[in-house]
Amino acid sequence: MKYRTFALWIILSLVVALAAQYVAPAPLAAESPGLSAAATPTAEAAEKPQVYKVGFISHLTGDAAVYGQSMKMGTELAVETINAAGGINGVPVEVIYEDDRLSAADAQTAFLKLAEVDKVPVILGSASSTISLSLCPKAQEKKVVQVSQVSTAPALKDCGKYFFSVMASDTAQGPEWVKVAEYLGVKEAAVMYINNDYGIGVKDTFVQAFEAAGGKLLIVQPFELGGKDFRTEILKVKGTNPKVVFIVDHVAEASIIFKQAAELGLKTQWVTDVSIVSPEVPQLAGADAVEGMMGLRAGSTQTPEYQAFREAFVNKFGKEPTIWADFAYDAMMLVAKAIEKGGYTADGIQQALFEVAETYIGPSGAKKFDEYGISQGSYEWVVVKNGEWVLYEKTEQTEETEKTE
Amino acid sequence: MEIFVQLLVNGLIAGGTYALAAVGYSMVYGALKFINFAHGSIAMVGAYLAFVLTVLGNVPLVPAFLCSMVLTAGVGVMVERVAYRPLRRAPKLASLTTAIAVSFVLDAAVMIIMGADIRTFNLTGLGSYQIGPVYITPVQGAIVVTSLVFMVGLYWLLTRTKLGKAIRAVADGISLAEVSGINTNLIISAVFAIGSALAAASGALIGMDTNLQPTMGFIITVKAFAAVVLGGLGNVWGAVVGAFLIGVVENTGVWFIPPVWKDSIAYGILILALFLRPSGIFGKKEEAQVTVL
């Protein structure tokens, strides 16, 4: 009997919770089953809303929260800048932040909530290529523009016309690594990669380009997302005595790998992908473990746009810009400009994004989109000195960042 | 060959941390016959308490470590009092579901208070020592020593003290223990206190070895669960053996097969073992009732 009352309470509270979720947008929710998705945004744009809502989906919690939280800050800074300047034609922007916890299922839920309940014509995100890939068919189907800040898997170019990414595809990172290898004069190297869409994408382009350039791979070692103990994987790499190890990974796993590699006596020149070039890595792995490590940084810290962004970021958050906050800032800025030019509809934003990106230069660089809606980018070489990522001083070549096609 | 000595040592280190977590898990199962899926999250809370005390509170490492064990014991007792005790006579499924809810609540609470960022104890300055072909860090040495010390301590507690006797009595049969005049609520609180303290030790050591994240509890739960079932549900020493077995096989196994299978290894051995010995390595074959010792 007591049990039944308990169960009834649970059911009752669930019903209340569900009802509460739909009370506010009740009229919209009621018509949503039979709704043609294309019709909604246009109808809303006509009457000029009180506020322009933009969706945001990223890993705000979970194993990759480092990226999501950082990009949220970049987005907040952009929103503040836009609204301080009077919004878009006098209408302020509001971003609705949703968490995907680095799970495709949660991302789907968040996306449906944003598309059906909040009726946003555009969402920012996600960060992980795997999650962005899982979202893009839905975004095409519901006709919602998806602007990923940093998803880079080559497969994203087949997503469809509503997909954009403001970071260059991974097909560019592999060849850049080959340039590092040539610069360091190594013909033999080891590769470690995280076993997801992003890691495999970078690894494949590098392996291809490196072997084409006459390089020899000593070992190509995968490891798993979310792992804590990589000692066996490291020992396998150590067994081949590599002078240089190229690694593509995320902050959480990478910092453990560098720490455990140092503990296991693996002495090598590390060269990392863009995701590891974050101030957290030397702190988490220990400065000694990563001293002298080289990496690629997407964009450039030397431009006036970045310097201005950096100053604004420090003013607002009291710390140096965290990883990819600049890309998140630019994604939001581009979307705001596109709303201004094309109107608050998915198709308007989709067309206007190409135009506004032509001339836009932000803290993360020039953002011109190619035919697939993916920005071209450049990399600068960085190195860890005294526990901090600083610009790598090339001795023979110029310090200019090379343009990658 | 040398590399395999290192692999074995790495396996023992991993096994040591699993063992500390598995013991508490197993004790709770022994006493209450329910699987405490929040155990890993309690270990995570212990790790964060140790972190807050050392890094933010500037308490030296060892006292902070012990303090976190005591505080986490309190957390464990509170969780039992608030979440599990009202459901003790309800079907086991209700407690199980509650345990999952507790783990979400603890993870979310830590995430809200401490943020989702990865945290570190910053012990890398300690370096590592080379003994023959084997590299070992002071933290790893501490993991092995601590788990051995606590295991011996636990053995002494369970076999040589009155409290231990009472715990075993409750595990044998809670109603029978009650009619014998044992305050079962008190004993169950004690079980949660000890189990949570050991979980805190495991969480803090894992945290020192591999950094902290609010989500770290889940994998601890998974590994401890595998160790406990492998050793025979409710059998504390079985859990210890299961934990070391899983640690070693995982670490040596990844040498031969791709790491994507790493977590499957634990469950592979588990399934194999259950085929051959359905009650676990040390579980009693005949009896449905499982015992602590």
Interface residues (C-beta under 8 A of the other chain):
Chain A: Y3 L60 T61 G62 D63 A65 V66 G68 Q69 N195 P222 F223 E224 G226 G227 K228 D229 R231 T232 E233 L235 K236 G239 V251 A252 S255 I256 K259 Q260 A262 E263 L264 G265 E280 Q283 L284 A285 G286 A287 D288 A289
Chain B: I3 Q6 L7 N10 A14 A90 A94 M111 G115 A116 D117 I118 T120 N122 T124 G125 G127 S128 Q130 Y135 T137 Q140 I206 T210 N211 Q213 P214 T215 M216 I219 E250 N251 T252 V254 W255 P258 P259 V260 K262 D263
